[in-house]
Every structure is written in C-alpha cells, then in structure tokens.
Amino acid sequence: MDFLKTDVRQVYRRYLLPTLGSALAMSIYSIVDTIAVGQYAGPVGTAALAVVNPVYVIMVVIAFLCATGGSVRFGNALGAGDTKRANAFFTGSLVLCCLITLAAWAVFWRWYREIFAFFGANGEVLPTACAYGVWIIRFFPVIVAPDFLASFLRMDRDPHRALAAVMTGGCLNMFLDWFLVFPMGMGVEGAAIATVIGTLVQCIIMLSHFFSPKNHLHLVRFASPLRTMGRIISAGISASVLDLGNVFLAFLMNRQIMRYGSTAVLGVYGVINTNAILFQALFAGVGQTIQPGVSVNYGAGDRRRVRSFYRYGIRTALGMGAAFALLGELFPAALVRLFMKATPEALAVAPVFVRCYFVSFPFLGYLVVTIYYLQSVLQKTASTAIALGRAFVFPEVFLLVLPPLLGLSGVYAALPAAEILLFALTALLQRRHETKRS
C-alpha cells in the first residue's frame, strides 16, 4: 500500500484497526492486572496500582520519545525518497532508547520503594505496591521494547504483525493473571509476573519482523550522533510530554485525594486511571494511524492528503471519546465493581467521581490526535505547547485551586475543567492556522 498514491480513506481504514488493536491489547495488561489485583486485594490493591502506574507510564514515555520522534523523521525521509537517511533515524532511535532505558532502569532499581512512596503510597498501600512493582522494574527493558518496536513496524508497513504480537501477549497475560493470582495463590506478585511473561512473548513476535522479507529497517552508520538524536527528541517530545504529564498528574491527584479523601477514594481513582490510560492509548492509536500517512505526504509536499488524514483522525477520536463518556455516565458503579472487590465507601464515591472524570474524554481525544498531527508536520513548537499545557499546566492549576474551595468535589472537577478549556484554546488556534494556510 502506497502512502502517497493509495486513496486516503483506504490507507486510514487499513491501518486503523491494527493500530487500535495494538493499543487496546497493550492496555489489556494494566486492565487485567487491575481487575485481578482489585478482586484479590480490594481498594488497597487498586490504590497500589494507582501508585505503580506512573512508573509504567515512564516506561511508555521512553519508548514513545524515541520511537515517535524517530518514526516521524523516518517517514519524512522516506517521503523525500532518502531510504539511507530514514534508516539512520531508525538506528539513532534504537541507540537513544537503549541509553535512556539503561539509565532509568538503574534509578528505579535502586530507589523503587522511595519512588512508590513519592507517588502517594502510605503505610497501608506501600507493601502491595512493592510486591507488584518490583517485578515490573526488574524487567524494565522488556516493558519498554514493545511500544518502541510497534511504531517502526507500522512505518515499515507491517501493522498486522504488531497486532498479532500484542494480541498473543495480551491473551497469555489474561490467562496467567487468573492462573497465577488465584489457583496458584501468588496474589499481586502473580499479576506482575503474568505481565512480564506476556510482554516478553510480545517482544519475540515483533522481533521476527527483522527476519522477514517485509523488513526494510536496517542498522546503519550515521554521522553526527548527537545531532541525529537531538532531532529525534525534538520531533517526539510532544507526545512524550503528554504521557509524562500523566505521571505528574497521578502524583498530584494521589496527593490531593489522600489529603481531601481516603484510601477508598484512591482505590476508585485507581480504577479510573486504568481506564484513562486505556482511552488515551486508543486516542494515541488514532494519532499513530494517521502519522505514517501525514509524515510521508508532508515530506512529499502533498498538503491536501495531509489534511484528509487529520480529518479522519479527529472524527474517529471524537466519536470514541463520546462513547467512553457515555459509558461512565451510565455505568459508574458497575465499572468499579468490575475492577475491584468494592467496599460500601468505594461505591458511595464511584458515581460522582467516575461521571465527572469521564466527561473529559472527548476533549482528550481531540487533543491527542492534534498533537500527533502537529508532530508529523514538524510543527514542534505548537505540538509541544499543547502537550505541556495538558501535561503540566492546566490540570495542575485546577487541582491546586479547586480543592481548597470545593474540597473533594474540586478534585473530581479539576481534570474535566482543564480538558475543556485547553480543547477550546487548541481548536481556536488550529482553526486560525488552517485558515491562514488555505
């Protein structure tokens, strides 16, 4: 399938389902783990995963920083017909990912208990967080690898192998979550081990691409390594900032919940956060669907096809976001019961917290796809500004301002208020930009 000549709708449909399937299957790990741990340990279990999730997000950030920036540069070079330069960006991305992964692995291995405490684990939650989290940290590179590899498999026109890998690993993880946690009696450690095994299988399947006839990714010598890696980081920083913001948001949310609420409220947030990570991954999947087509056509100078890919992505993201919001509005208590052995206090908290938070998802979908689009057309300043606003400015301001005024209700309302305001500003600026270009 030719990114430059094949009908845009056909390319989009061809890539959408495999990419969304990959995003969904990758998120299955955290979803199934949350269900298994929540049913085994109750609110303390989901609270522990709310504490560990920022560490997992950091692993995803490392992969996306290197893979998204590298694949954007790869696609632009491919669109310009320079395959050697494209592979230089692939090689640079791989080297960069290995270096950052090793440095982060050393830090987390040495101070994981202190890190979990920093992210909000109190004396009640910390033992469960450590029992689960230490296994994830032991296999840090294994957790990073699939997100990195999947981006380049899509760029190399092999999205179905990425989907097959994550589906196989996800199904294995689901079985092992049940088998290790309950029949084998391994508890929260069993859930973590299941995730490691499933992810390892996923990596092995993805690596098989490099031995197939479809492979066009090659390691090459490249000049100016620091300059090449700098260009990769500059192209990938906005999507990475968006994910990294989830770490800071989780830290501040956990702190504010424990200040104005209780462990039960934090347990409900653990359920919400698991769903939020899933939905953001799906929105990112839409962004990754349009990314190859946008970046290659932008490199070739075809602005009409670039805008067509973007419109398809926005429509999909808004429709998905509306469906997610409706799910939370209709079934808040059932959602919490699915993920944990709910206490009366947790069920009392669930309706208002879930409904408030889920309102934000249509707006989040628009923001995520727009960030990926702006990255792909090398509007680095605009994409980074939006990502920084969503990651480190708007939610944090509302989380600091509203709770002193409204108490726990201010914690519930902070993120929706932030998403709506940033959506309005981004849509206005994007419309002005498109009007100037037309």
N, C-alpha and C positions, 0 to 999 in steps of 0.2 A: 504494500500500500504506500503510495507516494504522498507525502505531506504537502507537496507543492502543487499537485495536479488533481488528486482524487477529490471528489465532492466533499465539502467541509462536513456536512451532516453525516455522511458515511464514515469518515475518519473519526468523528466525535463518537458516534454510536459504537464503532469497532473498539475504541479504547475505553469508553465509559464503564461498561460492565466489568471488564477485567480489573480496571484500576479501583473501582469501588469495591469489588470483591476482595482485592488485596487489602485495602484499607479496613474493610469490615473484618476480615479474617485475622489481621494483625491485632485489632482491638478486641477480638474474641478472647485473647489471652487475659486481659485485665478484667473483662466482663465475667468470664467463667471463674477466674480466681476470686473475684469479689463475691460471687454467689456461693462458691464453696467455703470460703473463709467466713463469710457472713452467716451462713447456715450453721457452720461449726462453732463459731465463737460469738455470734450476735453482734450488737453495736460496737463492742470493743474490736472485733475483727475488721469491720468496715472502717472504723476510725483508724486502725493501724494501716490499712491500705491507703487511706487518705494521706497519711504521713509518708508512706513509701512512694506513692505515685509521683511526687516531684522528682525523685531520683530517676525513676523510669523515664520521665519526660526529658530530663537532661540527656539521657542516652539517645532519645529520638532527636533532640536538638543537634547533637554532634553529627548524627547521620545526615540530617536534613541540611545542616550548614554546608557540609562538604558535597553531598550528592546533588542538592538542588542547585547550588551555585555552579557546580561542575557540569551538570546536565544542561543548564541554560547556556553556558559558554560552549559546550559540546554541540548543542543544537544550532546556535548561531553560526559556528564554524562550518557545520555540515551544510546549512542552508547556503553558505557562501562557496561551497564546493571544496573546502580545505579539510580533507579527512585526517591528514597528519596533525594538523593543529587541533582538531577535535580530539584525537587520542592523547595529545599532550595534556589537554584539560582532564581527560579521564584519569590519566596517570597521576597528575598533580592532585586530583581529588582523593584518590586512594591513599597516596602518601600522607596528605594532610589529615585524613580521617584516622589513619593508624597512629600518627603522632599525638593528636588530641585525645584519642581513646586511651592510649597508654598513660598519659599524664593524669587524666581524670580517674582512671582505674586505681592508680596509686593513692590518690587523695581519698577516694571513697573507701578503699580497703582499710586505710589507716584510721579514719575517723568516722566510721558509719554510725556508731552509737550517738556521738555528738551531733551528727548531721540529722538523724531522726528526731532527736530532742529539739534541735533548732527548728525543724518543721512542725513542731507542735505536739510531739509525743510526751504525755505526762507519765507519772509512775505507773498508772493503770494500763496505758497503751504501749509503752516502750518495749516490754518483753515480747509482745506479739509482733510488733513492727520489726524487731531484730530477728526473730525466728524466721520470718518471711524474707525480709530484705537482704539478709546476709547471703542467701543463695543467689539472688539476683546480682549482687555485687561481685560475688566470686566469678561469675560468668559474664562480666561486663562486656567484653568484646563480642560475645555471641549474641547478646541482646542488640548491640549497635548494628551488626552486619546486615540483617535483612532489609532495613529501611534504606540503607546505602545501596545495596545491590539492586533492589526493586526499581529505583529511579533510573539506573542505567540500562536495565533490561527493557524498560518501556522505551527509552530513547533508541535502543538497538532493535526495536520492532519485535520484541518477544514478550508482550504483556501477559500472554496466557501461561507462560512458564512461571512468572512471578505469582500469578493467581493460583496455579496448581501447588506451588510451594507453600503458600500461606494457608491454603485450604487443607492440605495434608497435615501441616504442623498444627493448625488450629483444631482439627478433628482429634488428633492424637492428644493434644493438650486437654481437650474436654473429657476424653475418656480417662486420662491419667488423673485429672483433678478429682473426679469421683472415686477412682480406684485407690489412689494413694491417701486421700484425705479420710475417707470413711471405711471401706473394707480393710485397708492396711493400717488404719489408725494413726497416720502420720500427721494429721492436723494441718496447721498452716504451713509447716515445712513441706508437706506433700504437695500443696498447691504451687509453691515456688519451684520445686523440683520438676513438676509437670510442665511449667512454663519453660524452664531451661531445656528440657528434652525436646519439646515441640519446636522451640526456636532453632535448636541445633539441626533437626531434620529439615526445617525450612531452609537454612543456610546451605546444606548439602545439595538440595534440589536446585536452588538458584545458581550455585557454582557450576552445575552441569552445563549451563548455557555456554561457558567458556570453552567447552569441548564439543560444541555442536556446530553444524555448518552455518547456522544463523549468526554466529558470533562475528562482529566486526570491531569489538573492543580489544585493543592491544596496548600493552605497556611499551612506552617509547621513551627515549631520552628527550628531555626538553630543556631549553635554555632558560636562564633566569628563574630558578625555582621559587624564590621569594615573591617575585613579581607575579608569576603564574598563580601561586596560592593566594596572593592578595586579591587578584581579580576574581578568583573563585569565591572567596569570602564576601567580597563586595556584592556579587550577584546573588548570593544565597542568604545574606544576613537577615533580610526582612522576614522570610518565612521562619527562620530560626528564632528570631526575636519574638515572633508571635507565639511559638511553642515555649520558649524560655520564659515568657511572661506568665505562662501557666504555673511555673514553679514559684515565682514571686507572689502571684495571686493566691495560690494554695497556701503559701506560708502566711500571708496576711489574713486570709479567710479563716484558716485554722486558729490563728491567734485571736481574732475578733469573736469567733464562735465560742472559744473557751472563756473569753472574758465576759461575754453577754449571755452565753447559753450553757451547755453541758456536754458530757460525753455522748449522750443520746443524739443531740443536735449534730455533733461532729460525725457520728455514725451515719445520719441521714445525708450529710454533706458528702461522705464517702461514696454513697450510692449515686448522688447527683453528679459528683466529679467523675465517676467512672463513665456515666452516660455522656457527660460533656466531652470527655476525651474521645469517646467513640464518635460523637457527632462532629467534632472538629476534625477528626481523622477522615471522615467521609467528605466533609467540605474540602479538605486538603486533597482528597482523591479527585474531586471535580477539578480543582486547580491543576493537579498533576495530569489530568486528562487533556486539558487544553494546552498545557505547557509545551509539549513537543511541537504541536501544530503552530502555536503562536511564535515560538522561538525560531523555528526553521523558516517560516514565512516572513518573519520580521528580518531575519538575516538575508532573505531573498528580496526584500523590499515590497512585498505584496500586502499593503495595509488593509485592503478590503477583506481578505481572508483572515487576517489577524482579528479584525473587529467581529467577524462572524463567529469565530471560535469563542470569543469573550461573551457574546450574547447568549450562545448556547449554555455556557457555564453558569452565567448569572441566573438564567431561568431555572436550571436544574437546582441550584443551591437554594433559591427562594422557595421552590416547591418542597424540597426536602425539609427546610427549616420550618415551614408551616406545619408539615406533618409531625415533626418532632415536638413542636409547641403544643399541638393538639393532643398528642399522647400524654404529655404531662398534665394538661388541663383536665383530661377525662379520667385518668387512672393514677393519681399520685400515690395513694396508699398501696395499691396493688403493686406498683413499681418497687416500693420499699420492701414489701413482703417478699417479692421475688428474689431480692438480693441479700436479705438477711433475716435472721430469726428476730422479728421486730418486737420490741417491748411496747407497753402502752404509751410511755413517754415519747418514743420514736414515732409512733403512729399519730400521736397528737400534733407533732411538729410537721409531719410529712406534707399535708395538703398545702399549707401556705408557702412553705419553703420550695417545694417542687414546682408549684404553679408560678411563683414569682420568677424563679430561675429559668424555667423553660420558655418563657416569653421571649428571652433574648436570642434564641437560636436562629430565627430567620435573618436577623440583622448580622449575626456572626457569620452566617453562610455568605452573605454578600461581601463582607469584609475580607474573608479568607480568599475567595476566588479573585477579588480585585487585587489583592496583594500578589498572588501568583501571576496574574496577568501583567501587572506593572513590572515585576521581576523579569518576566520573559521578554518584554520590550525594552529592557535595560533602563527603565525609569527608577533608578535605585533610590534617589532621594525621596520621591513620593511614596514608594512602597515601604521604605524604612520608616518614614514619618508616621504612616498609618499603623504599621506594626508596633512601633514604640508607643504610640498613643493608646492602642488597645492593650499592650502588654504591661506598660509601666506608668501610665498617667491616669487615664480616665477611670478604670475600675478602682485603682488605689485611692484616688481622691475621694470618690464616693464612699469607699469603705472606711475612710478616716473621718469623713464629715457626717454621714448619715447616722451611724450607730450612736454617737453621743446625743443626737437629737431624738432619735426614734427607738433606741435600744436594739433588741434583736431584730425587729422589723426593718431597721436600717441596714442590717447585714443582708437580709433577704432581698431588699430592693436595690442594693448597690450595683450589682452587675447589669441587670436589665436597664437601669437608668444610663449607665455608662455606654452600653452597646447601642442604645437608641440614639444618643447624642452623637457618638462617633460615626454611626451609619449616616445620619443626616448631613454631617460635615463632609464625609467622604463622597457621598452621592452628589452633593452640590459641586465639589471641586472636580470630580470626574466628568460631570456634565459640561462644566465650563471648559475643561481641557479638550473634550471631544468636539465641542462647538468651534474652538479655535483651530483645530486640525482640519475640520471639514470645509 
